[in-house]
Amino acid sequence: MTNVPQTMKAAIMKGIREITIETLPIPEIASDEVLIKVKAVGICGSDLHYYSNGRIGKYVVEKPMILGHECSGDIAAVGSDVKRFKVGDRVAVEPGVTCGHCEACKEGRYNLCPDVQFLATPPIDGAFVQYIKMRQDFVFSIPETLSYEEAALIEPFSVGIHAASRTKLQPGSTIAIMGMGPVGLMAVVAAKAYGASTIIVTDLEKLRLDAAKEMGATHVINIREKDPAEEIKKITNGKGVDVAWETAGNPKALQSALESVKRGGKLAIVGLPAQNEIPLNVPFIADNEVDIYGVFRYANTYPKGINFLSSGIADTTKLVTDKYSLEDTQEAMERALNHKDECLKVVVYPND
């Protein structure tokens, strides 16, 4: 290792809404791993859930842990078997390392691997650190034209790419996307990249709807003012959209998404609601032969995501509204948690 220190700073979640900065040893890498100097980490909704509630479903924070999984950086050291990278390479990090040999992995649906080790999902530590190690096959080179912030955004972007793949989104399609948080906004870019001609989005925050227009939405609906399903019917001449994605994890948004789909259309459930059971109109689903897809993370999306964003399809750097140092990680989390009407993507810079 050249120019790599012995220790590093880490932002450690000690309890609910309590993060302290501590010094840890630099991770030791195996022969098939790389050490990455972390340059940018985006704060995600799941980070906020762990920070404010200490759990998401069956995943419970039981000991001090490090949050953050949307990250990019520079290669600082390479294992003895690593041939794909050299020190200094700029990279995006896919945060879920899978086993590679279970049924799901062998089918190419490695997002369903039961043994995945996903950054910042208990008990695995995340990326609010100066250095992380990662198996080389989950690290991807990025061109000089792509910023570290954009490279970190490949992670939420991947969710939209995976939804597009699952719902077989075609050029010329009409699509409705409910919820314009960071995943929803990047889903707009994915829909555009896949050639959707009409991209209708809903949210209740003007800031997010304006950002959606910049990312490529053709129609925006403020659900404080209008009924989304009715508006979508008007926009589509009474037909409904080919595809709807619910990205907010909101029961009402899911019901609106279903209502907005045409006969024979497709619905993807991307956002995770707080409750397990939500009433849905089953006769509508059956009568209209609506295909419903669950979307869990993503698989085989990073090369596509890097190519799409490198093409300049949308200026996603505009989504980065707030920037913080590692020392101010707690402040960054509070900002993202409490000011959704003012900020889109909050980014932490561990080495600045």
N, C-alpha and C positions, 0 to 999 in steps of 0.2 A: 504494500500500500504506500503510495506516495502522497505526501502532504495531508494525510488523514490523521486527525488528532486521536488521542486515547479515549477521550470522553466527549459527551455531547449534552446539549440541553434538551429537555423533553417537557411538554405540558401534560401533566398527569391529573386525570379526574379522580379526586380522592373521595368524593361523595356527590350527592345531588347538588348541582350548581356550585361546585367547588373544584377549581383547578389550580394547581400549584406548579411552579417551574422547578424542576430538579435536574441534577446532573447524573447521567447514566453512562456506563461503558459503551463504546461503539460496538454494534453487533458484529459477531464473527461470521464470516460467510463460508458456506460449503463449496465444494468444487463446481457445482452447477448454479451457483448464485452470484448476484452482483450486489455491490454496495452502492447506494444512491444517495447523493447529497440532495436533500429535498429543497426545491426552490419555491414551490407554490402548492398550497393545499386549500381546496374549496370546502366550505362548511355545507354539509348536506342535512336534509330533514332528519335522517336517521341519527346523525350526531346530536341534533337538538333533542330528539326523543330520549336518547340515553342520558344526555346532560340534565334534562329537566324531570325525567320520570324514572331513570335507572333501569329501564327495560323496554324491549319491543317484543311482545308476544312471549315466546318461550326463551328468548335471549335476555338474560338478566346479568347486570353488572354486579358481581359478587366480591370483587376486590379492586383496588386501584387499577385503572386502565387508561390507555392513551387513545383518544378519539382521532378522527380524520381518515378518510380513505380516497378522496379525489385528489390525486397528487401527480407531480412531475418533478424532474430534476436532472442532475448530471451524474454520469457514472463516475464513482470515486475509486472503485477497485473491482476486479473481476476474479472469479474462482478459476482454478487451474483447468477446468474443462470448458470454460466459456470461450467460444470463438466468434460469437455474433457481435460482441461489443468491445470497445476499448475505453480506457480512462478518458473522460472529457466528453463522451457522447451525450447528447441531449435526448431525454427519453420521457415517455408517458408510461405510467404504471397501471396495469390492470390488477385490481386489488384482491382478487380471489384465487388463491392457489389450490388447484384440484388434484385428485390422486392420479388421474390419467389412465386408470385401468378398470374402473367399475363400468357397469352397463351404460350409465348415462354418459360418462366420459367417452366411451368407445363409440357411442351413437352420435357424438358431436354435440350433445346437449349437456356439456360439462357444468353449466350453471345449476344443474340438478344433482351434482355429485354430493353424496351424503357426508363426505369427509372434507368438504371445502374449508380452507382456512382463509377467512375474509377479514381484511384489515378493519379494525375498529368494530368488530362483532365479537362480543364476549365469547371466549376469554382471550381472543387475539388482539394484541395492541395495534394501534394505527399509526398515522403519519404525522401527527403534531410533534415531530422530532427533527433534529438536524440531519440524521442519517437513518435510512432503513435498508434492510436486506430483502431481496426478492429473487425467486427462482427465475432464471433467464427467459424462460418461455412465456412469462407474463410481463415482460418489459418490451417496449417498442420504440424504435428510433423515431425522432420527429425532425422535420426539416428546420433549417434556420429561420424560415419565414413564419413558423408557428411559435407563438409566445408560450411561456410556461403556464400562464393562466388558461389559454386555449387548450393546452395539452391536458391540464387538470380537468377541464370541462368535457373531455372525451368520455369520462366516466358517466356523468348523467346523460350525455348525448347517446351513449351506447344503449341506454334503456329505450330511447325512442327508435333507434335503429332496429333493436330487437323486436319492438312492437310492430314496426313496419314489415319486418320479415315474417313475424307470426301471422299478421293479418293479410299478408300478401298484397300490400299496398301497390297499386299500379299507377303508371303515368296517366294523368288526366282524371284521377279519382277525386271525389269530394270527401272531405274528412272533417269531423268535429273533434276538437281536443278540449276537454273540460279541466280547467285548473291551470293557471299560468305561473306556478312556482318554477324554480330553476329546471326541474325535470320537464315540466310542461313546455317551457320556453325552448329548451333544446329539442323537444319532440316536434315543435313547429319547424325547426331547421331540418330535422330528419324527414318530415313529411314533404318539405320542399325538395330535399335531396332526392327523394324517391319519385318526384314528378307530380305530386298532387296539384291539381289546378285550382281547386277551391279549398282553402284552409280556414275553417271557422273556429274561433276560440272563445271560451267563456272564462270570466273571473269577476271578482267584485272590487278589485283594486285598479284604479286608473293607471298607476305606474306600470303594472304588469301588462295590462292591455296595450299600452303604448309600446312597451318593449316587444310584445308579440308582433305588432305591426312591423317593427324594425327587423325582426327575425324572418318575416315572410308571410304572416297571416294576411288573408285577403278580407276577412270580416271579423270584427270583434263585438262581443255581446257582454255588456255589463249586467250581471244577473241581479244587481240591486234595482235595475230599471226595467228589465224586460224578461219575459219567460223564455229561457233558452230553447226549449223544444219547439215552441211556436215560431220563434224567430228563424230557427234553422229550417223549418218547413217552408217559411216564406222565401228564404234565400234559395232553396232547392226546388222551387215551384211545386211545393206540396209533396215532393217525393221522399225526402229524407236523404241522409248522407250514405255513401257507400260503406264508410268505416267511421267508428267513433272510438276514441281512447279516453278513458277516465284516468287522469293523472294526479288528482288531488287527494284521493282517499276519503272522499266525502260522500255519504250515502245519497244525499239529494242529487249531487252531480252524477252519480252512477245511474240513478233512475232517469235523469234528464238525458244522459248519454244513450241509454237504451231506447227511450222514446224518439230520439232524433234519427235513429237508423232506418234505412229504407227496408222494404221487403227483400229478404235474402241478403241483408247486409251483415256487417261484422262489428263486434264490440270487443275491445281489449280492456281488461281490468289491470291497470298499472299501479295506481295508488292503493295503499293499504289503509283501510279504515280502522278506527279504534275498536270497533265492535266486530264480533265474528259473523253475525247474521244480519242481513239486510233484505227487506222485502223487495222482490222484483216481480214484474208482471209476467207470470209464466204463460198464460194464454197468448200474450203478445209475442213472446219468444217462440212458442210453438207455431202459432198461426203464420208468422212471418219468416219462419226458418232462419232466425238470427243465429249466427255462429258466435260463440263466446269464447274468448281466449284469456287464460291467465298469463301474466307476464311476470317472471321472476328474474330480476337482474338481466343478464344477457350472456351470449356466447358467440365467439368468433366475430366480434364487432370492431375491435380496435383498429385493424388496418383500414377498414372502410371509413371509420370515424376520422382518422388522421387524414385520409385522402379527401374526404368531403370538406373538412375545415380548412385544409391547405389550399383547396380550390378557390377559397374566398366566397363561398356560397352565402355566408352571412358574417357580419362583424360581431362575433360573440364576445369580443373584449368589452363591448358596451354593457354587457350583463354584469361585469364586475363593478359594483358600486362602492365597496368598502374594502380597505386594505389594512392589515394589522401585522405587527411583529409577533414572534412566538411568545415573547414575554407578556403580550396583551391578549393571549388566546381567550381567557375568560371574558374579557371585555368584548371580544369579537363574537363569542357565543351569545352573550346577552343582547348584543346588537341584532344578530340574526333572529333571535328568539322573540324579541319584543317590538321590532320595528319593520314588520313585513310590508307596511305601507310605504316605507322609505327606502328599503334596500332590496336588491335582487340576489346577487351572489356576493357573499363575504369571503375574502381570501386571506389566508395566513401565510406569511413568508418566514419560514424557520431559520433561514441563514442571512437575513437582511438586518 
